[in-house]
Each structure stands twice: as structure tokens, then as C-alpha cells.
């Protein structure tokens, strides 16, 4: 009897111990509470420092081509060569166009003879008025065809329109040139303005306007800063690059410019953009223009991780272009210990 009672007590004890052990296993440890401090977010109007690069060029740039198609027989200048107004730059093989001119000459002569014969017949009442009119029409058509052939013969060659420099040579001897396809790109230097052209993105396009001033630095004159002004801002994006072309006129002053000089441009927009400013220690991480900060939730006991768009970082401050709308403070103290699911104790400033 005693052994049976002992066995019952032993089983009951083991059950109690197992239940206590399972209860302890199910108990989760409490979250560590992290002390954090915050600093206010301020707003300023910010004018971004823009920088672009490009080549000095003349605003009298011309793309020269043949009016008609044909095989290029000769090219007389190459890239970098100076040219003067009227200088012969390239010619087509004249075999085909010469034959066309000769055919037109002969056709005109025949039409002239036919007209003269019909006129005599008409005077002798051996030809009708309609026959005379038709012969006269044929002569006029032949004369117009001859004029067209001679005009095309004249433009089977390329001549410089003014003094300048060959910037690009796009085709060589022996190549088949299509009508209107550029063969040379010439920068004119007679009474020309010097410009720099470059592409900008959507945000910069919205800031830059015609008439904005710009500082221009040219590698050939490292100790000088030239004044510039934006003269053109494209209204449509380039189909290949997706950027908007901007043209800046550069004032050379007493310096001598040449096409192809490398330039760096710093435009000065009229308008500025509002940004939120936070201390640099509020950034938990950053990658290029994207950063992350921690914000207190309304309960002041939990936090959330917020992505922001960085406009600038300078003098211990970070300008935020987007991501902190309707926010008044950002976490700065205790930041290294935070995770998105952390519980915090907010120490009021």
C-alpha cells in the first residue's frame, strides 16, 4: 500500500515539474527598450549647384550635304582644317549627272527644232493650232528639264558657306551619299557667337530658363571664369538620350576661342526649391541620392524607417527634397541601436 502511494506521488511530482518547465519555455523575453532623442526638422529654400560639361562651338554650325545622291569622287578637307567661304570641299562622280545634263541639252534642241517646224507649217496652214501649242509645250518642258539638270549639276559639289573650321567629316571618297545626308559639319567663325550645348534631366529642365546666367570654366584658360547666359532650352526631350538640350552663350572677352574647347558650366537658376533640413547624424544610411532616417510613431514608443531623397549634404546638414513631408522631428540619439521593430523610450529635448 505504501509503495503504491509513493508511486502516485512521484508521478504527480513529475507532471508538475513538466508543466512548470513548459510554462517557462513559452514565456518570451521582454523587448529591450532603447532610449532615443530627436531634433527638429527645419525648412529652407535651396538653389542647387548645377554642373555640366560640353564643347565650345559656334552658333553658326552648318551641316553640308549634296542635293542629289551619288558616289563621292573627292573630298578635299579633313577634320580640324580651316576653310574659307566658297572653298570646294567635296564633289560627286559626275558621270551620271553629266549624262543627264547632255540628255536634257539634246532634248531641248530637238524640241526647239520641232517647234520651229510646226510654226512654219502653221503659217502655211498645214498644221493646226493645237499642234503648235503642243510643240510649244514640249519645248518649254524640255527647257525646264535642262534647267533642273544644270541646277543638280551645280549642287553635285559642296562648298563652304563662310569662313570656319571642319568639326566633323562624316563620309569619305567612294561612299554612296544620299540626297541631303551630311558629309561635313562646319563651324562658322565670321561674326559668330560661341556656345556650349549639353543635356539636362527633367528636374533641372524645370529649374533652368532662358536668360539664366552661368559661370563657364574652360580648360584652356584655367585661371579665368567666363560669363555665360542660357539662350535656348529645348521644349522636347531628345529621342535617343531622353535629355533636354540647353544652349549657353559664352562671352570670350579678350580671349580667343576655338571650336572643340572643353568647358564646364555652372548655371544659376532664377528659382529655388524648398527642402527640409536635418542633422547629418540623423541619417542611418545613404546610397547616392537616397537615404534612410528613423521617425517616432504617434505612440512615441515605436519607430519606423523612412526613405528620403537627398538634395545636398554640407556643413553637418542634410537637405531632404522628399520623404519628410508633414514631419517635425527626426531621431538622432540612439540611432545605431534601432531596428524597424524596436521599442523606444523618448527622451524629450
C-alpha positions in Angstrom: 0.0 0.0 0.0 2.8 2.3 0.9 4.7 1.6 -2.4 1.5 2.3 -4.4 1.1 5.7 -2.6 4.7 6.6 -3.3 4.3 5.8 -7.0 1.3 8.1 -7.2 3.1 11.0 -5.5 6.2 10.5 -7.8 4.0 10.7 -10.9 2.2 13.8 -9.7 5.5 15.5 -8.9 6.9 14.8 -12.4 3.8 16.2 -14.0 4.0 19.4 -12.0 7.7 19.8 -12.9 7.0 19.2 -16.6 4.1 21.8 -16.6 6.3 24.4 -14.9 9.1 23.7 -17.4 6.7 24.1 -20.4 5.3 27.3 -18.9 8.8 28.8 -18.6 9.6 27.7 -22.2 6.5 29.6 -23.5 7.4 32.8 -21.8 9.0 35.2 -24.3 11.8 37.6 -23.1 10.8 41.2 -23.0 12.0 43.6 -25.7 14.9 45.8 -24.8 13.7 49.5 -24.7 16.1 51.9 -26.4 16.5 55.4 -25.3 16.3 57.9 -28.2 16.4 61.6 -28.7 15.1 63.8 -31.5 15.9 67.1 -33.2 13.6 69.4 -35.1 13.3 69.4 -38.9 13.7 72.9 -40.4 12.8 74.2 -43.9 14.9 76.4 -46.3 14.8 77.5 -49.9 17.7 75.8 -51.7 19.2 76.6 -55.0 21.1 73.5 -56.2 24.6 73.8 -57.6 24.4 72.5 -61.1 27.3 71.4 -63.2 27.5 70.3 -66.8 30.2 69.9 -69.4 30.4 70.3 -73.1 32.4 71.6 -76.1 32.7 75.2 -77.2 31.1 75.5 -80.6 29.9 78.2 -83.0 26.2 79.1 -83.2 26.7 79.2 -87.0 27.2 75.5 -87.2 26.3 74.1 -90.7 25.7 70.5 -91.9 26.8 70.5 -95.5 25.5 67.8 -97.9 24.9 67.1 -101.6 21.5 67.9 -103.1 21.5 64.7 -105.2 22.7 61.2 -104.4 25.8 59.7 -105.9 29.3 58.3 -105.4 31.7 60.7 -103.7 34.6 61.2 -106.1 36.9 63.5 -104.0 37.0 65.1 -100.5 39.4 67.9 -100.1 39.5 68.7 -96.4 39.5 66.7 -93.1 38.5 67.3 -89.5 40.2 70.3 -88.0 41.1 72.0 -91.3 40.2 75.7 -91.6 38.1 76.6 -94.6 37.2 79.9 -96.4 33.9 81.0 -98.0 33.4 79.4 -101.4 36.1 76.7 -100.9 35.4 73.4 -102.7 35.1 70.7 -100.1 33.9 67.6 -102.0 32.5 66.5 -105.3 30.4 63.6 -106.6 31.4 61.4 -109.6 29.9 63.4 -112.4 29.4 60.6 -114.9 25.7 60.2 -114.2 24.8 63.8 -113.7 26.9 64.8 -116.8 24.9 62.3 -118.9 21.6 63.7 -117.6 22.7 67.3 -118.5 23.7 66.1 -122.0 20.3 64.3 -122.5 18.5 67.5 -121.4 20.5 69.6 -123.8 19.7 67.3 -126.7 16.1 67.1 -125.7 15.8 70.8 -125.6 17.5 71.2 -129.0 15.1 68.6 -130.6 12.1 70.3 -129.0 13.3 73.7 -130.4 13.6 72.2 -133.9 10.1 70.6 -133.7 8.6 73.9 -132.6 10.2 75.8 -135.4 9.0 73.3 -138.0 5.4 73.3 -136.6 5.4 77.1 -136.7 6.3 77.1 -140.4 3.6 74.6 -141.1 1.1 76.6 -139.1 1.9 79.7 -141.1 1.3 77.6 -144.3 -2.0 76.3 -142.8 -0.5 72.8 -142.8 -0.6 72.4 -139.0 -3.4 73.1 -136.6 -3.3 75.5 -133.6 -3.4 72.5 -131.3 -0.2 71.0 -132.9 1.5 74.4 -132.5 0.5 74.6 -128.8 1.7 71.1 -128.2 5.0 71.7 -129.8 5.5 74.9 -127.7 4.6 73.0 -124.5 7.2 70.3 -125.4 9.9 72.9 -125.8 9.1 74.6 -122.5 9.1 71.2 -120.7 12.5 70.3 -122.2 13.9 73.7 -121.2 12.8 73.2 -117.6 14.3 69.7 -117.5 17.6 71.2 -118.7 17.4 73.9 -116.0 16.8 71.2 -113.4 19.7 69.1 -114.6 22.1 72.0 -114.6 21.0 73.0 -111.1 21.6 69.5 -109.8 25.0 69.5 -111.5 25.8 72.7 -109.7 25.0 71.1 -106.3 26.8 67.8 -107.0 29.6 69.5 -105.1 30.0 71.0 -101.6 31.4 74.4 -101.0 32.0 76.2 -97.7 29.3 78.9 -96.9 31.7 81.0 -94.9 35.0 81.0 -93.1 35.2 78.4 -90.4 36.6 75.1 -89.3 35.7 71.5 -90.2 34.3 69.9 -87.0 33.3 66.5 -88.4 33.8 64.6 -91.6 31.1 62.1 -91.8 31.7 60.4 -95.2 34.8 59.5 -97.3 35.6 59.1 -101.0 34.0 56.1 -102.6 30.9 56.1 -100.4 27.4 56.5 -101.7 25.9 59.7 -100.5 22.2 60.0 -100.2 20.5 63.3 -101.0 20.7 65.6 -98.0 22.9 63.3 -95.9 25.5 65.4 -94.1 29.1 65.0 -95.3 30.7 67.8 -93.3 29.9 69.7 -90.1 31.4 73.2 -90.3 31.6 75.8 -87.5 31.5 79.2 -89.0 33.7 81.9 -87.4 32.5 85.0 -89.2 30.6 87.2 -86.6 29.8 84.0 -84.7 28.7 83.6 -81.1 30.4 80.9 -79.1 28.0 78.4 -77.3 28.1 75.2 -75.3 25.3 72.7 -75.6 24.5 70.0 -73.1 21.6 67.8 -72.0 19.7 68.0 -68.7 17.2 65.9 -66.9 13.6 66.6 -66.0 14.2 68.3 -62.7 16.9 70.6 -64.0 14.8 71.4 -67.1 12.1 72.7 -64.7 14.7 75.0 -63.0 16.5 76.4 -66.0 15.1 79.2 -68.0 16.1 81.3 -71.0 18.1 84.2 -69.6 19.7 82.4 -66.6 23.3 83.4 -66.1 26.1 80.8 -65.9 29.7 80.6 -65.0 31.8 78.9 -67.6 35.3 77.4 -67.0 37.4 76.5 -69.9 40.4 74.2 -69.6 42.5 76.3 -72.0 42.1 79.2 -69.6 42.3 77.6 -66.1 42.6 80.9 -64.2 39.6 82.6 -65.7 35.8 82.2 -65.3 33.8 83.4 -68.3 30.3 84.8 -68.2 27.5 82.9 -70.0 23.8 83.2 -70.5 21.2 80.5 -71.4 19.9 81.3 -74.8 17.9 78.1 -75.6 16.1 75.4 -73.5 14.5 72.6 -75.6 10.8 72.0 -75.3 11.1 68.4 -76.2 13.4 65.6 -75.0 15.9 64.0 -77.3 14.6 60.7 -78.6 17.9 58.9 -78.0 19.3 60.3 -74.7 16.0 61.3 -73.1 17.5 64.7 -72.0 16.6 68.2 -72.9 19.2 70.3 -74.8 20.3 73.6 -73.2 22.4 76.1 -75.1 24.6 78.6 -73.2 26.2 81.6 -75.0 29.7 82.2 -73.7 31.3 85.7 -73.8 35.0 85.4 -74.7 36.0 88.9 -73.8 39.6 89.4 -75.0 40.3 85.7 -75.2 40.5 83.7 -78.4 38.1 80.7 -78.6 38.2 77.7 -80.9 35.7 75.0 -81.7 36.1 71.9 -79.5 37.5 73.5 -76.4 36.3 71.6 -73.3 34.1 73.7 -70.9 32.4 73.2 -67.5 29.2 75.2 -67.0 27.6 76.2 -63.7 24.1 77.6 -64.4 22.3 79.9 -61.9 18.6 79.2 -61.9 16.2 82.1 -61.1 14.1 80.0 -58.7 14.9 77.8 -55.7 13.2 74.7 -54.3 12.0 74.2 -50.7 13.8 71.4 -48.8 13.7 70.0 -45.3 17.0 70.2 -43.4 18.1 67.6 -40.8 21.4 67.0 -38.9 23.7 64.7 -40.7 23.7 62.3 -37.7 20.1 61.6 -38.4 21.0 59.6 -41.5 21.1 55.9 -40.6 22.4 55.0 -44.1 22.7 56.6 -47.6 23.3 55.5 -51.1 23.8 58.3 -53.7 20.6 60.4 -53.6 18.6 58.0 -51.4 18.9 57.9 -47.6 17.1 56.5 -44.6 16.1 58.0 -41.3 14.1 56.9 -38.3 11.0 58.6 -37.1 8.9 58.3 -34.0 5.4 56.8 -34.4 2.5 58.7 -32.9 2.6 56.4 -29.8 6.1 57.7 -29.1 7.1 54.1 -28.1 7.8 52.6 -31.6 9.7 53.8 -34.6 9.6 53.4 -38.4 12.4 53.6 -41.0 11.7 56.2 -43.7 13.4 56.6 -47.1 14.3 60.1 -48.2 15.6 61.9 -51.3 18.9 63.7 -50.5 19.3 67.2 -52.1 22.7 68.1 -50.6 25.0 67.3 -47.7 27.1 70.2 -46.3 28.4 71.6 -43.0 26.8 68.9 -40.9 23.4 69.4 -42.5 21.4 67.2 -45.0 18.9 68.8 -47.3 15.9 66.5 -48.0 13.9 67.0 -51.2 11.3 64.4 -50.4 10.2 61.9 -47.8 9.7 64.1 -44.7 6.6 66.0 -45.6 4.4 66.8 -42.6 7.2 65.7 -40.2 8.5 67.9 -37.4 11.3 65.9 -35.8 13.8 63.1 -36.6 15.6 60.7 -34.3 19.3 61.5 -33.8 20.3 59.9 -30.5 20.3 56.1 -30.1 20.2 55.7 -33.9 22.9 52.9 -34.0 20.8 50.6 -31.9 17.5 50.9 -33.8 15.7 48.4 -35.9 12.2 48.9 -37.6 10.5 46.8 -34.8 12.4 48.4 -31.9 10.6 49.7 -28.8 11.9 53.0 -27.5 11.9 55.5 -24.7 11.7 59.0 -26.0 13.8 61.5 -24.0 12.2 64.8 -24.6 14.7 67.6 -25.7 
